[in-house]
Amino acid sequence: MHLPEDIAVLIEKYLNGAISAEERLQLDQWYSSLADDEAALPVSSEDEKDINERLQRRIFNAITTLSRIHSRRFFFRGWQLPVIAASVILILVSITVYYYMHSGTLTEVSLAQQVPVPAAAGIVPGGNRALLTLADGSTIVLDSASNGMLSRQGNIKVLKLDNGSLSYTGQGMKKSANNETVFNTISTPRGGQYQVTLSDGTKVWLNAASSISFPVAFTATGRSVSVTGEAYFEVAHDRHRPFKVQINNSEIEVLGTHFNVNAYEDEATVRTTLLEGKIKQTTKDGTLQKILLQGQQSDIRKNGEISVSSNVDTEEAVAWMQGNFQFRSADLRAVLRQVSRWYDVDIEYKGNVDLHFTGQLPRSENASTLFENLALTGEVHFRIEGRKIIVSP
């Protein structure tokens, strides 16, 4: 099947959110034409299976064609085709094609087997795994700890809740013998994530290979924590005590807001995405300062430069919390950095692969399936050796 160039342009416009109502109608009509000539066929179970297989081939051929038309970019994204409007999203959910049949049933056809990748024995998705380090240096492995009270520090109780998260509850300013504020640290390994509710009610989600260091109880004048890696915050409002997040090259100050900060050392920038509220971001040396409003995103480069973007895809920034990888025109290395952290694998490149991805993949996929799915472009190959992934053109 040859994908018309004008249709390929419309699909990309749809993905970028730039499609007009008239163009959307044209795209819907084109999608409908994929199945129209099949509708008159008999619908016995055997015939329906044959129709499904033929539609699968046609849609897959269209996707493959699209990947070669647009600057070697392969798009994959979820299909959501309600009965009343077969909206066109010719991309993949978890690199699997979902399509709506005339009978009203939703059929799933896996494409992963088309690009086999050697089995990845022992490589499984990450989960709720973290280490709690108390003020005295003792540690608690949170994923294996029993539910209930894990520690009492002054008037603060550290509780592991039934949902597996951690909660600091109680009142009082816990300090050490020499009157210093007492800190705890929660750190996740590669392949781990965790959630904690701080003593002021602020909720924090940690992504893989991340950490947060925080006072057991905040002082009466302020609230300050330190973060490495990636974390999402829902800050409890307290106009008398600003909440500050210290990261490797800047400080974020808020009163009450929801935001995500990505501060991995192997990323080119520290990226902060504001979902709700307002924050002030300042470089460590205090020379640059930016105010972020809802829907904006800042990038702080290694040299301290700050840039701010508006109307960003905030869902992409927090997709990891929803159990997904989500990308928009991300280069292969950026994609695999996320994959490496979540699956606790090392990536080795042999040759240059110039590919960009837009779309979504579930973080619950096993490693073999995920790499098979990524290889569907036919322009990148993966070989799994133990916990190392060899990437080649």
C-alpha positions as CSV (number, residue, x, y, z in Angstrom):
1,M,0.0,0.0,0.0
2,H,1.4,3.5,-1.0
3,L,0.7,6.2,1.6
4,P,-0.2,9.4,-0.3
5,E,2.2,12.2,0.6
6,D,-0.6,14.6,1.5
7,I,-2.0,12.1,4.0
8,A,1.5,11.6,5.5
9,V,1.6,15.4,6.1
10,L,-1.8,15.4,7.7
11,I,-0.8,12.6,10.1
12,E,2.2,14.5,11.2
13,K,0.0,17.6,11.7
14,Y,-2.3,15.6,13.8
15,L,0.6,14.4,16.0
16,N,1.9,17.9,16.4
17,G,-1.6,19.3,17.3
18,A,-1.6,21.6,14.3
19,I,-4.4,20.0,12.2
20,S,-7.4,22.0,11.3
21,A,-11.0,20.7,11.4
22,E,-11.2,20.5,7.7
23,E,-7.9,18.5,7.6
24,R,-9.1,16.3,10.4
25,L,-12.2,15.4,8.4
26,Q,-10.0,14.6,5.3
27,L,-7.9,12.3,7.5
28,D,-10.9,10.6,9.0
29,Q,-12.3,10.0,5.5
30,W,-9.0,8.5,4.3
31,Y,-8.9,6.1,7.3
32,S,-12.5,5.0,6.7
33,S,-11.5,4.1,3.1
34,L,-9.0,1.6,4.5
35,A,-11.9,-0.7,5.6
36,D,-14.7,0.4,3.3
37,D,-13.9,-2.1,0.6
38,E,-13.8,-4.9,3.1
39,A,-17.3,-4.2,4.6
40,A,-19.2,-6.0,1.8
41,L,-17.3,-9.3,2.5
42,P,-19.0,-12.1,4.5
43,V,-18.4,-12.0,8.2
44,S,-18.0,-15.6,9.3
45,S,-15.3,-16.1,11.9
46,E,-13.0,-17.4,9.2
47,D,-13.6,-14.4,6.9
48,E,-13.4,-11.9,9.8
49,K,-10.0,-13.3,10.7
50,D,-8.9,-12.9,7.1
51,I,-10.2,-9.3,7.0
52,N,-8.3,-8.5,10.2
53,E,-5.1,-9.9,8.9
54,R,-5.4,-7.9,5.6
55,L,-6.3,-4.7,7.5
56,Q,-3.3,-5.3,9.8
57,R,-1.0,-5.6,6.8
58,R,-2.4,-2.5,5.2
59,I,-2.1,-0.3,8.3
60,F,1.4,-1.7,9.1
61,N,2.6,-0.9,5.5
62,A,1.2,2.6,5.9
63,I,3.1,3.1,9.1
64,T,6.3,1.7,7.6
65,T,6.0,4.0,4.6
66,L,5.4,7.0,6.9
67,S,8.6,6.2,8.8
68,R,10.6,6.5,5.6
69,I,8.9,9.6,4.3
70,H,9.6,12.0,7.2
71,S,13.3,12.3,7.7
72,R,13.8,8.8,9.0
73,R,11.4,9.4,11.9
74,F,9.2,6.5,13.1
75,F,5.9,7.5,14.8
76,F,4.0,5.3,17.3
77,R,1.1,6.4,19.4
78,G,-2.1,5.0,20.9
79,W,-5.2,4.4,18.8
80,Q,-8.4,5.6,20.4
81,L,-11.1,5.0,17.8
82,P,-14.6,5.4,19.3
83,V,-17.6,3.9,17.5
84,I,-18.9,7.4,16.5
85,A,-15.7,8.8,15.1
86,A,-12.8,6.6,13.7
87,S,-10.2,9.3,14.4
88,V,-7.0,8.6,12.6
89,I,-3.9,7.9,14.7
90,L,-1.8,5.7,12.4
91,I,0.7,4.9,15.0
92,L,1.1,2.2,17.7
93,V,0.0,1.8,21.3
94,S,2.9,-0.1,22.8
95,I,3.9,-0.6,19.2
96,T,0.7,-2.7,18.8
97,V,-2.0,-1.9,16.3
98,Y,-5.5,-1.5,17.7
99,Y,-8.3,-1.0,15.1
100,Y,-12.0,-0.7,15.2
101,M,-13.9,-3.4,13.1
102,H,-17.3,-2.9,11.5
103,S,-18.7,-5.5,14.0
104,G,-18.0,-3.2,16.9
105,T,-15.4,-5.4,18.5
106,L,-11.9,-4.3,19.3
107,T,-9.2,-6.5,17.9
108,E,-5.6,-6.6,19.0
109,V,-2.8,-7.7,16.7
110,S,0.7,-7.8,18.0
111,L,3.5,-6.8,15.5
112,A,6.4,-7.6,17.8
113,Q,7.1,-11.0,16.3
114,Q,8.0,-9.4,13.0
115,V,11.4,-8.2,14.3
116,P,12.7,-10.9,16.6
117,V,15.2,-9.9,19.3
118,P,17.1,-12.5,21.4
119,A,15.3,-13.3,24.7
120,A,16.3,-11.1,27.6
121,A,16.3,-13.5,30.4
122,G,16.2,-11.8,33.8
123,I,15.5,-8.3,32.4
124,V,12.2,-7.3,33.9
125,P,10.5,-3.9,34.2
126,G,11.3,-1.8,37.3
127,G,9.0,-1.5,40.3
128,N,8.5,0.0,43.8
129,R,12.1,-0.3,45.1
130,A,13.9,2.2,47.3
131,L,16.3,2.5,50.3
132,L,15.5,4.8,53.3
133,T,18.5,6.2,55.1
134,L,17.8,7.5,58.5
135,A,19.7,10.3,60.3
136,D,21.9,7.9,62.2
137,G,23.1,6.2,59.0
138,S,21.0,3.1,59.4
139,T,19.0,1.9,56.3
140,I,15.7,0.3,55.6
141,V,15.0,-1.5,52.3
142,L,11.5,-0.2,51.7
143,D,10.3,-2.7,49.1
144,S,10.8,-5.6,51.5
145,A,9.8,-3.8,54.7
146,S,6.5,-4.7,56.3
147,N,3.7,-2.3,56.4
148,G,3.3,-0.2,59.5
149,M,5.6,2.1,61.6
150,L,9.2,1.7,60.4
151,S,10.8,4.4,62.7
152,R,9.9,7.1,65.2
153,Q,12.1,10.2,65.1
154,G,11.0,12.7,67.8
155,N,7.3,13.2,67.3
156,I,7.4,12.0,63.7
157,K,6.4,8.5,62.7
158,V,7.6,7.0,59.5
159,L,4.9,4.7,58.2
160,K,4.8,2.3,55.3
161,L,1.3,2.4,54.0
162,D,-0.8,-0.4,52.5
163,N,-0.3,1.0,49.0
164,G,3.5,0.6,49.5
165,S,4.3,4.3,49.8
166,L,6.0,6.0,52.8
167,S,4.4,8.7,55.0
168,Y,5.9,11.0,57.6
169,T,3.2,12.0,60.2
170,G,3.2,13.9,63.4
171,Q,4.1,17.3,64.8
172,G,7.3,18.9,66.1
173,M,10.7,20.1,65.0
174,K,13.0,17.1,65.1
175,K,16.6,18.2,65.7
176,S,19.8,16.4,66.7
177,A,21.6,16.8,70.0
178,N,23.5,19.8,68.7
179,N,20.3,21.5,67.5
180,E,20.7,20.7,63.8
181,T,17.8,19.7,61.6
182,V,17.6,15.9,61.2
183,F,17.5,14.7,57.6
184,N,16.4,11.4,56.0
185,T,17.1,10.3,52.4
186,I,15.1,8.0,50.1
187,S,17.0,6.7,47.1
188,T,15.8,4.5,44.2
189,P,18.1,2.2,42.2
190,R,18.0,1.8,38.5
191,G,14.8,-0.2,38.0
192,G,13.1,1.4,41.0
193,Q,10.5,4.1,41.8
194,Y,8.9,5.3,45.0
195,Q,6.4,7.7,46.6
196,V,6.6,9.5,49.9
197,T,4.4,12.0,51.7
198,L,6.5,14.5,53.7
199,S,5.6,15.8,57.2
200,D,4.0,18.9,55.7
201,G,1.7,16.9,53.4
202,T,3.8,17.4,50.3
203,K,3.7,14.3,48.0
204,V,6.8,13.3,46.1
205,W,7.2,10.6,43.4
206,L,10.8,9.4,42.6
207,N,11.7,8.0,39.3
208,A,14.4,5.4,38.8
209,A,18.0,6.2,39.9
210,S,16.8,9.2,41.9
211,S,17.0,10.5,45.5
212,I,15.5,13.0,47.8
213,S,17.0,14.3,51.1
214,F,14.6,16.1,53.4
215,P,14.1,17.1,57.0
216,V,12.1,14.7,59.1
217,A,10.1,17.8,60.2
218,F,10.3,21.2,58.6
219,T,11.2,24.3,60.6
220,A,8.7,27.1,61.3
221,T,10.3,29.4,58.7
222,G,10.9,27.3,55.6
223,R,10.8,24.0,53.8
224,S,13.8,22.8,51.7
225,V,14.7,19.5,50.1
226,S,17.5,18.2,47.8
227,V,16.8,16.1,44.7
228,T,18.9,14.1,42.3
229,G,17.5,12.3,39.2
230,E,13.8,12.9,38.5
231,A,10.9,13.7,40.9
232,Y,7.4,14.9,40.7
233,F,6.0,17.2,43.4
234,E,2.6,18.0,44.7
235,V,3.5,20.7,47.2
236,A,1.2,21.4,50.2
237,H,0.3,25.0,50.2
238,D,1.7,27.1,53.0
239,R,2.1,30.8,52.2
240,H,4.2,31.4,55.3
241,R,6.8,28.7,54.4
242,P,8.0,28.6,50.8
243,F,9.0,25.2,49.6
244,K,12.4,25.0,47.9
245,V,14.0,22.2,45.9
246,Q,17.7,22.2,45.6
247,I,19.0,20.5,42.4
248,N,22.5,20.3,41.0
249,N,22.6,23.7,39.3
250,S,19.6,25.6,40.5
251,E,16.9,26.1,43.1
252,I,13.1,26.0,42.6
253,E,10.9,28.0,45.0
254,V,7.2,27.5,45.3
255,L,4.3,28.2,47.6
256,G,2.0,25.4,46.4
257,T,2.1,23.7,43.0
258,H,2.6,20.6,40.9
259,F,5.8,20.2,38.9
260,N,8.2,17.7,37.6
261,V,12.0,18.1,37.7
262,N,14.4,16.0,35.6
263,A,18.0,16.5,36.8
264,Y,19.9,13.4,35.8
265,E,23.6,13.9,35.4
266,D,23.6,12.2,32.0
267,E,21.0,14.6,30.5
268,A,22.1,17.8,28.8
269,T,19.8,20.1,30.8
270,V,17.9,20.2,34.1
271,R,14.3,20.3,32.9
272,T,11.5,21.6,35.1
273,T,7.9,21.3,33.9
274,L,5.1,23.1,35.7
275,L,1.7,21.5,35.6
276,E,0.0,23.8,38.1
277,G,0.7,27.0,40.0
278,K,3.8,29.2,39.7
279,I,7.5,28.7,40.6
280,K,10.7,30.7,40.6
281,Q,13.8,29.0,39.4
282,T,17.2,30.5,40.1
283,T,20.7,29.3,39.1
284,K,23.0,28.2,42.0
285,D,25.1,31.4,41.6
286,G,22.0,33.5,41.7
287,T,22.9,35.3,38.4
288,L,19.9,34.0,36.4
289,Q,16.2,33.8,37.5
290,K,13.1,32.8,35.7
291,I,9.4,32.7,36.7
292,L,7.5,29.7,35.3
293,L,3.7,29.7,34.9
294,Q,1.4,26.8,34.4
295,G,2.2,24.8,31.2
296,Q,5.7,26.1,30.9
297,Q,9.0,24.3,30.9
298,S,12.5,25.4,31.7
299,D,15.8,24.0,30.6
300,I,19.0,24.9,32.5
301,R,22.2,23.9,30.6
302,K,25.5,22.9,32.2
303,N,26.8,26.5,31.7
304,G,23.9,27.9,33.6
305,E,21.8,29.3,30.8
306,I,18.1,29.1,31.2
307,S,15.5,28.8,28.5
308,V,11.7,28.7,29.0
309,S,9.2,27.1,26.6
310,S,5.4,27.7,26.7
311,N,2.5,25.4,25.8
312,V,4.6,22.3,26.3
313,D,3.2,18.7,26.4
314,T,3.1,18.3,30.2
315,E,1.7,14.8,29.9
316,E,5.1,13.8,28.3
317,A,7.0,15.0,31.4
318,V,4.9,13.0,33.8
319,A,4.2,9.9,31.7
320,W,6.5,7.9,33.8
321,M,4.2,8.3,36.8
322,Q,1.3,6.9,34.7
323,G,3.4,3.8,33.8
324,N,4.5,4.9,30.3
325,F,7.5,6.1,28.3
326,Q,6.3,9.0,26.2
327,F,8.4,10.8,23.6
328,R,8.0,13.7,21.1
329,S,10.7,13.8,18.4
330,A,13.2,12.3,20.9
331,D,16.4,10.9,19.5
332,L,17.2,7.3,20.0
333,R,19.8,7.9,22.7
334,A,17.4,10.0,24.8
335,V,14.8,7.2,24.5
336,L,17.4,4.5,25.5
337,R,18.6,6.6,28.5
338,Q,15.1,6.3,30.0
339,V,15.0,2.6,29.1
340,S,18.4,2.0,30.6
341,R,17.3,3.4,34.0
342,W,14.0,1.6,34.2
343,Y,15.3,-1.8,33.1
344,D,18.7,-1.5,34.8
345,V,20.6,-2.3,31.6
346,D,23.7,-0.8,30.0
347,I,23.5,0.5,26.4
348,E,26.4,0.1,23.9
349,Y,26.3,1.6,20.5
350,K,28.0,0.2,17.4
351,G,27.5,2.6,14.6
352,N,25.4,5.7,14.3
353,V,21.6,5.3,14.3
354,D,19.8,8.6,13.4
355,L,16.2,8.0,14.5
356,H,13.7,10.1,16.3
357,F,10.6,8.8,18.0
358,T,7.2,10.3,18.9
359,G,4.7,8.2,20.8
360,Q,4.2,6.0,23.8
361,L,5.3,2.7,25.2
362,P,4.2,1.0,28.5
363,R,6.9,0.6,31.1
364,S,5.4,-2.7,32.0
365,E,6.6,-4.4,28.8
366,N,9.3,-7.1,29.3
367,A,12.6,-6.0,27.8
368,S,12.5,-8.4,24.8
369,T,9.1,-7.1,23.7
370,L,10.1,-3.4,24.2
371,F,13.2,-3.8,22.0
372,E,11.4,-5.8,19.4
373,N,8.9,-2.9,19.2
374,L,11.5,-0.3,18.9
375,A,13.1,-2.3,16.1
376,L,9.9,-2.2,14.0
377,T,11.4,0.7,11.9
378,G,13.8,-1.8,10.4
379,E,16.5,0.8,10.7
380,V,17.8,-0.1,14.2
381,H,18.7,-3.5,15.6
382,F,19.2,-4.6,19.2
383,R,21.2,-7.6,20.5
384,I,20.9,-8.5,24.2
385,E,23.9,-9.9,26.0
386,G,23.2,-10.4,29.7
387,R,22.3,-6.9,30.9
388,K,23.9,-5.1,28.0
389,I,22.0,-4.0,25.0
390,I,24.0,-3.7,21.7
391,V,22.5,-1.1,19.4
392,S,23.4,-1.0,15.7
393,P,22.0,0.3,12.4
